[in-house]
């Protein structure tokens, strides 16, 4: 799939296929041979057969960008993008002058070498993709094609209302494609024979993304949000393979990024998030409301405190939340209600939030903890 995840909201871009008739490029036979080569290896690795043969076509980068632009103008995507950009800015996670739409288009155009379109059921290779990248792209996107034959990817990508849950689903989809792609390429868990183990694998994935100049120039928070489904998703799928008798988690997907970050909360004693309902917001107009989740809570703390350990410990113990972007006569603001596993977890988060407010707006009078 060609998709981009931005958390404190989610933007999922699934490219609509271009269906006009056209002559097939000469390299299509090479791509089809690669599909034929890796298809049985994917089926064996994941333990599921393709119900219908994969279809592959080629598109130019100009065609890809044109359709990406049209997808972002889709009514649902446009509404989500506007709300999420406003929320990210109000949380202080991206600059007030940033165009999220422009950033997403540039990142996609820079990085996409191929994508699977769940609406057209076609795998597209971008014309001019370096030969050494074709095998990786075909394998990764064919895994998405197989996923789509066992659950509706388009429905998952267009879901609204619970961004943290959708981020978890996206982490499974991209994480499985990333992890199984590596296993297929290297014939085993790459971390088993690599000095540094899985930490080294994470560094390799991160470094591979960082080599792209548009991505590298993006705010750190945006980079981490874009990397999350690949890095943490692959780590979750690695733990899933080691700790479950099932071949896939498709029948019961993780319900939160907490379960992705801590697979034991999915594989062992399941910890489902608590549903939070915001109180009546008198005198305020709600512009947008959604979930944040443990992962973005962690990013929020790090962005404002620049203390990695504090961000990790402060977001641990998350059990559910809901936020609203609101407008009053004084301007826009955020109402954020969260639930925690223990009073200690809640107190830790509260104290760190207090520090972020002081850093952003200056010291204020003591605020009671309730």
N, C-alpha and C positions, 0 to 999 in steps of 0.2 A: 504494500500500500504506500502511496505517497501521502504522508500525513505528518502533521506537526501538532505536538501537544504543548499547550501553555497552561500552567496550573496557577491557581487562584481563579481559575476558569479554564476551559479547555477549548482549543480550536482544533478540530479534526477535519483535514482536507482530504477528501477522496475524489480523485480526478475523474471526471466524466469522459468517457471515450469519444474519440472523434471517429465517426462512422462513415465518413465520405470514402468513396471508392478511390483507390490509388494503386499505382504500380508497386509491386513488392521490391524492396531493395535487395541487392545481391547477397548481403550478409545474412538475410533471413534464414537461409539454409544452415548456416553455422549456428545461429541461435536455436533453431529447432533441433539440431543435433545435440546441443548442450541440454536442452529440455529433456530429450529422450534419454540422455545419459544419466541425469541426476534424479529423474522422476522415481525410479524404483528404489534409489538410495534414500530418498525422502520418505517414501512409504515404509521402508524397513525401519528407519530411525524413529519415526513418530508412531508407528504401529497402526496406521490407518491407510486404506487404499484410496486412490482418487476414484470418485464415482463417475466422473466424466473426464476425458483427456484435456490437459491444459491447452489453451490457445495463446499464441504469441504473435505480436505485431510490433512494428517499429514506428516511432514518432520523432519529429525534429524538436529541438529545444524551443523553437519559436511556437510550435503547436502546443507544447506542454505549458509554456507560460501563458499563452492565450486562454487555455482552458482552466488553468489555475485561477486566473483573474476572474473568469466567469463563475467559477465555483465559489469564490469569496464574495461574489455579488448575490449568491443564493440567499433568499430571504432569511432562512434560519442562520446560516453562517454569518451574514451581515449583522444580524441582531446580536448574536453571541460575541462576535468580534468587537463590536462597539462597547457592549457591557463589560467584557473582560478587560479591554484596554483601560477603561475608566477605573475598574476595580484595582488593577495592578498599579496604576498610577496613585490611587488613593492610599493603597497599602505601602506606597513608597518603594515599589519593587522595580519600576522602570521609570525613565525620565519623563517629565510632563510633555516634552516635545517629541517623543518617539511615536512614529506611526507603526503600530504592530502589524497592520496589513502589509505595508511596504517591506518590513523586515522579513515576514514569512515568505513573501514572494521571492525575495532575493536569496534567502537561505535555500528554499526549495530548488530554485533555478540553479544554484551553485552545486547542490549535492545530489540531486536526483539523477541516477543512471538508469533507473527503471522503476516501474511501479505496477502493482496489481490493482485493477479497478473492479471492486465488488459489484458494481452495477452492470457493467458490460461483461463481466466474467472473463476478462482478457488480461494477460500479462504484457505490458508494453516495455520495450527496451528503447532508451533514448538514443537516437542516431548520433554517432560519434563517440559513444562510450568506449573508453580504452579497452582493448581486448583482454587485458589482465583482470579487469573489473567485471567482465561479463559473467564469468562463472559464479562469482560471489553474488551478483545482482540476481541472476536467474534462480539460484538456489534459494536465496532469501525470499524472493517474491513468490516462488512456487510454493513455499511453505504457507504463505498467506492464501494462495489459491486453494490449497488443501484445507486450511482452516475454514475458509468460506463455504466449503462443501459440507461442513458439519455444524456450522452456526452462521447466522446472518451478520456478516461483518458490517454491511451498510447500516443496518439497524443499530448496531453497537456504536458506530462512529457518529451517528446523528442523534444519539440520546442526549437529553438535556435534563437539568435539575439537580444532578448529583455528580459534580465534577470529580470528586475524589474517587468515587466508585468507578467512573469511566476511566480515570487515570490508571486504576488497578487493572481494569480489563485491557487497556492498551499495553500495559506492561507485560501481561501474559502473551498477547499477540506478538509484539515486537521482541519480547524476551525469548519466546520459543523460537522465532525465526532466527534470531541472532545466535542463540546457544546451539541449536541443532545444525545451523549452517556451519558453525565451527567444528562440531563433532563430525559432520559429513566430510568436510575438507581434510581434517586431520586424522580421521579414522578412530578417534577416541576423545575423551575429555581432554582438551588441550592443556588444562591446568595440571594434569597428572604428570606430564613430562616437562613442564616449564619451570625454570628457577623462579621462585617467588610465588608460584602457584596462582590461585585465582586473583590475587591482588595485582599480579603482573598482567593478567588478562584484562582486568578493568582498566589499567593504565593504557594498554594497547588500544582498546576501544575508544577511550577518551582522546588519546593522541591522534587517532585516525580522524576523528571529527575536528579536532582543533587545527588541523592543517589547512582547513578551508578559511580563507580570509574574512568572508562575510560573517560566518559563524564565530570566528575568533574575535571579531570586533563587537559582537553582541554583548549586552550586559551579562555579568556573571550569572545572575538569577535566571535569565532566559536560557543561557547555555545549559545550566543544570536541569532546567525543566525539559529541554529538548533531549538531553542525554538519559533522563530517568527511565523511560521505557526500555531502552537498550541495555543500560548498565544494570540497574536494579532488577529489571525484568529478566535478564539472562541469569542473574544470580538466583532469583526466585525459581526459575525453571530448572536450574541445576539442583537446587534443594528439593524440588518436587520430584524429579527423577530419582533422587537418592532415597526419598522418604515415603513414596507412595507406590502402591501396586498398580495404579491406573496409568494409562499411557498419556492422558491429557487431563487438565482440570476443566474441560469445556462444560461438563454437566453441572458444575457448581463453581463458578468463577469467584476469585477473591473479591471481597466486598469493600476493601479499602486499601489505600497505600500503606497503612500500618501492616497489613498482612503481607504485602510485597516486601517491605523492609524487614519484617520479622516473620519468615516463613513458618516458624513453629506455631504462630497464632492462627495459621491456616491448616497446617498439617497435624498439629497436636490438639491441644485444648483450644478449640476455635473461639476466637474473640471477635464477635460481630460488633460493628460500631453502633452506638446508641443514636437513634434518630432524635434530632433536636428541632423543636418548633420555636421560632422567635416569638417573643412577647408582642403585644400590641404596641406599635410604634406611633404614639400619639404626636401629632404635629409634624410628622415626617412623611415625606413621599419616598416610597421604596422604588429605586431605579433598577435594582438587580439583586437577586439573592441566590446563594449557592453554598456549597461546602468548601472547606479549605483542606482539611486532612493533615495527617502527621507530616508527610513529605514537605508540603508547602509551608506548614508551620515552622518546620526546621529551617527552610530557606529564608522565611521572614525574619526569624531571630538572627540568623547568620548575616543577612544583608545589613541589619541595623547595628549589630553588636560586633561583628567580625571576630567572633569567638566560636570556633568550631565545636569545642567540647560543650560549651554552654548551649549551643543550638541543638546538639544531639540529645543532651540530657533534658533540656527544657521541653522538647517536643515528645520525648518518651512518656508513655502513660496516657497519650491521647486516646479518647474513647468516643469522640463524636463532636461535631460542631455545625454551626450554621452562621453565615454572615449575610448582611444586607448592606448594599451601597445605597445611601439615603441622601435626600436633599431637604434642607430646611431654609429658613430665611437668612441664615448665616453662611450657607454654602453647602458643600457635600461632605459626607463623613461616612464612617464605617461603624456598624453595630455588629459585634462578633460575640457569639455565645458558644462556649465550649464545655465539654464534659470530660472528666479525667478518671482514671482508674482508682486513684487514692487522693486523699486530701493533701498528701505530701507532693504528689505530681502536680496537682492544681496550684499549690502554693509556689512551687518552683516556677511554673509557667507565669503565674501572676507577677512574681518578682522580676522576671526577665522582661515581661511586657512593660512593667514600670520603667525599667532601664531604657528600653527602646523609646518610650515616650519622652523621657528626660533628654535623651540624646537628640531626638528629632525636633522637639519643641522647647527644650530648656527645662530646668528643674521646676517642679510645681509643688503645691501644698500636698501633704500626705494624702494618699487615696486609700480609703478603707478596703480591706479584702473581705468580700462577702460571698 
